[in-house]
Every structure is written in structure tokens, then in C-alpha cells.
């Protein structure tokens, strides 16, 4: 998007959850609002570019940070098809798109995700 020649970067993005690896916090069919950039803290749910398939986004929990990047894990380690830092290692900062701030769909599950204390 441009505004008189200047690029306008929208700080929000929406993504859909498609797998069960983040159950019970997130379920397939949930739609999320993601704050691009900004500070990620341990315990945050984040969206990142998949380290093995950069055109694909993945939703995971940030469990710790080391020199190589963020260790991102699934909440349900037994979920079918689960892939996370146990498979890829730490995810470099430049692949972390942003922090999940809210779920807006379905209406019965609307919630705000606050940063951990």
C-alpha cells in the first residue's frame, strides 16, 4: 500500500489456524490478529515463517531465546503432523512475523492474548 509515494506498513495481520498442534489454546478454524514486529516474550504465541518452507506461516509458543533465535514449540507435542523447534532448532529473529494478540473467530472463542507477566 502506498500513500503519496511513501510505503505504508500496516502493523497488523490476520492468520487462520489449520492444525491441532496448538490445542487447547488454539484450534483449527480459529482466526487470529497478529501484531507485526514488536517485542516477543517467553510464553507468547507467535507467527513465524516456517524454517523449512519460508512461504508457509506457522503458529507456535515462544519458550526461550538463545543466540540462534527463538525456540518455538507446539502446545500439543502429540498432535498429528506436529513440527516445531524440536525438528528445526531455534528460529532466527528475522523469521518471526509477530505476536498473536487476539482471536476474533469463531465468535464463541473471541479472546485477547496478553503478554506474560
N, C-alpha and C positions, 0 to 999 in steps of 0.2 A: 504494500500500500504506500502511496506517496502523497505528499501534501506540499504542493508548490515546488516540487523538485527534491524535497527532503524525504528521506525514508522514515516512516512512522512505524515503530516496532510495538506491536500490541503485547503487553506483558502477560496475557492470559491465553490459555489453550484448553480445549476440551478433548478428552480421550475416553474411549469405551473400554471396559474390562471384558476380555474374551475368554480367559481361562480361570481355573479354580485355585491357582497357586496362592492367592492372597486371601482365601477363605479363613476365618469367617468375616474378617474386616471388610473385604470386597468380594463381590460375586459377579459371575458373568452377567452382562446386561447392565451393570452399573455404569453411569456416565459421570465423569469427574471433571472438576475445574482444576487446572494446574497453573501455578504461578511460575512463570519462566524465570530462570536465574534465581538470584537471591540466596540466602544462607540456608544450607541443609544442615540439620542436626541429627544426631543419633536418635532413632525412633521414628523419624519422618517417613511417610510413604512418598516415594519419588517416582518420576517417569524418566527413563533413560533410553538412549539408543542402544539397541541390542549389540553387544560387542562382536558377535559373530555375523550379524545381519544388520548393518547400520541403517537400512531403510525401514526397519521394524522398531517399534517402541515397546518397552517392557515396563511394567509397574511392579515395584519391589519396595521393601523396607530397608532403609539405611541403618546398618547395625554397627559399623565402625568405619573409621577412616584411617588409612595408613599412607605411606609415601607414594604408593601407586594409585591411590584414588579411594573410592567408596566401596565397601563390601556391602553388596545388595543381596538380600535374601527374601525368599518366599515365606509367607507366614505358615503355609501348609507344606511342609517338606515332603509329605507323602502324596501330594497331588500328582495325578497322571500327567506326564509330559513336563513336569517342573524343571526349569533351568534357571540357575542363578549363579552367584559368585562361587558357589561350591563347584560349579562347572567351569566358569570363565576366569575366576580370580577377581581381584579388585577392578572396578570400573573407573577409568580415568574421568577426572572432573569435566572435561570437555564433552563427554557423552551424557552427562546428567542434564536433562532438559529443564527440570524444575520440580517443585514440591507440590503434592496434592493438597489443596486447601478445602475442597468441598466435594460432596456427591450431590448431584441435582436430579438424578433419575435412577430408579423409579421414585415417584413422589413419596411412597411409603417408607423410603430409606434415606430421605434427604438428611444430610448431616454436614457439619463443619469439622474439619480436622485441624486442631490447634497444635502448634509446636509443642513438643515435650517440655516439661518444666526443667 
